[in-house]
Amino acid sequence: MTTQQRRDQIQIMELEGFAALEQLLLIQDEREQSQQIRDMQAIDEETQQEFNRFHNW
């Protein structure tokens, strides 16, 4: 393997590493968004239950 090929290989590995990190960050963002959605759904459900309790008196 020539010096240039080694440099190219190192650069490819670095770019693959950056791509993997970027993918992990995207997955983390998606998980956080999903958790926020679940939290909001739980709040909405609780609010609806309280509303129903007060209006069914």
Contacts in CASP RR format, 6 or more apart in sequence:
PFRMAT RR
TARGET T0000
AUTHOR 0000-0000-0000
METHOD contacts of the structure
MODEL  1
MTTQQRRDQIQIMELEGFAALEQLLLIQDEREQSQQIRDMQAIDEETQQE
FNRFHNW
1 9 0 8 1.000
END
